Amino acid sequence: MTNFEGNANALRLLTRQFKGKLEGGQRLMFVTLASILKYPCASSQMDKNLMHRKKYGYFLSDQNAFENVVNEFGLIQDNNIAHRHPFVYLVEAADDICYRIIDMEDAHRIGILSRNDTEHYFPSLLADLQDNIQRTKEVLVKITENNEAISYLRAKCINGLVMKAAEVFEANSEAILQGRFNSTLMDEVEKSCPYLEKINEISINKIYNHPSVIEVEIAGYNVMSEILSVFIEAVLSENRSPLQKKCLRLIPDQYNLSNDHVSAYEKAMSVLDFVSGMTDGYATEMYRKMKGIDIPSHK
């Protein structure tokens, strides 16, 4: 399994009919599902030059669910290719704002960034956002608790970026509604707020590539690779060993792996349904037990 796509998996998990569950997946409204279709196209329709087709938005097994959503809002255009629902731009902007700003606050909390550094980065962004910097600094000097000070700046930055994103959305509303807007709200905000790009560079260089973060990333890769290897090999094996049969007993019945008449593709996707729904802690615990690092105790 080399081409897993998280955006497509979101639609799958929200609409999939799991064994023993109510019909209709999570039973969300069409507008909610449309709002997460960041890339409303199949893998065969990808186009790196178009913002909404840089990646694919659904797996083949979930094509019916995808078509139900896009047809509900008439999102299909020429050549049978869909465009984004307008709400996607708002959800995307919220996501962009969070990882650019909140990740920096989190980095301060765990000691990757100092208060002095963060107090320089955020006010510089606020200056681009035409914030009343003098007033902000007057409030900031009164806050002696470090985390509270950075939380204050984080809130100011998020508010400013939300307002700027709203301005961009309104200014480009006609193109957005017609499916002709080939950009993102935050990319447009960045044109008038150049320090936003600097924030992104700082995050990449000082946060995402910090040794402690890289160590977690590598560990996560090893954990997920091992778990997938064990379960995928077991579910696709034509002559399962006794150990492989026992491994599959660890997967809950709702994923319906007991059905040997479905395709290898569906079996592999069912394993992905199970693994992608794991929390970090649960996946790590399962990995340690599978490898014999921790020995499960019988209660």
VENWO-V298022 format. One line per field, one symbol per residue. ss: DSSP state (@ for helix, = for strand, . for the rest). phi: phi as a letter, one per 30 degrees, with the letter a starting at -180 (. if undefined). burial: # if it has 24 or more other C-alpha atoms within 12 Angstrom, else .. Layout:
BEGIN
ss->???
phi->???
burial->???
END
This chain:
BEGIN
ss->.....@@@@@@@@@@..............@@@@@@.......@@@.....@@@......@@@@@@@@@@@@@...=.@@@.=...@@@@@@@@@@@@@@@@@@@@@@@@.....@@@@@@@@@@@@@@....@@@@@@@@.....@@@@@@@@@@@@@@@@@@@@@@@@@@.@@@@@.......@@@@@@@@..@@@@@@@@@@@@@@..@@@@@@@@@@@@@@@@@@@@@@@@@@.....@@@@@@@....@@@........@@@@@@@@@@@@@...@@@@@@@@@@@.........
phi->.cbdbdddddddddcdcdeicddjidhddedddddcddbdadddcdbddcedbdbccadedcddddddddddciddcdiicdcddededdddddddddddcddddddddcjdcddddddddddddddddiddddddddddddcddedddddddeddddeddddddddddddceddddcicdcabdddddddcbeddddeddddddccdcdedddddddddddddddddeddddddcddbddeddddedddcedddhddddcdddddddddddeddddddedddddddddddidccecdc
burial->....#.###########............#.###########........###.#####.###.###.###.#.#.....############################...##.#..############.#....##..#.....##.######.###.#######.##......#..#.##########..#.###.##.##..###..............##..##########..........##.##...###........###########......##.##..#.........
END
